[in-house]
Amino acid sequence: MAIFPQSKYHDPRTFKMTPAMIRARKPFFWRNAATFAVLSTITVSVYFYTYSFLGQDTFDDVPIPPISDAELAKLKQEYESSKQAKN
């Protein structure tokens, strides 16, 4: 017993679409292709714009908190010790 009932629009042996399924889908092919092209273009455009915009940003407006020389030396020592521990 199958979990899902057998579709009458697919051949049970090869799982290919039957001629009825091909005929039913034919009127929608170009409309679906155009919709896919439009949505893909919008998506790619948004990603391209975002990456190009972020590539130009220098992040000068982000404040960097000041650090004392003692804290900097401590951080360098921790970094070097963790680097040596990995090797």
Sequence and secondary structure as in RCSB ss.txt:
>XXXX:A:sequence
MAIFPQSKYHDPRTFKMTPAMIRARKPFFWRNAATFAVLSTITVSVYFYTYSFLGQDTFDDVPIPPISDAELAKL
KQEYESSKQAKN
>XXXX:A:secstr
  SS   TTB TTT  B HHHHHHHGGGHHHHHHHHHHHHHHHHHHHHHHHHHHHH   TTS      HHHHHHH
HHHHHHHHHHH 
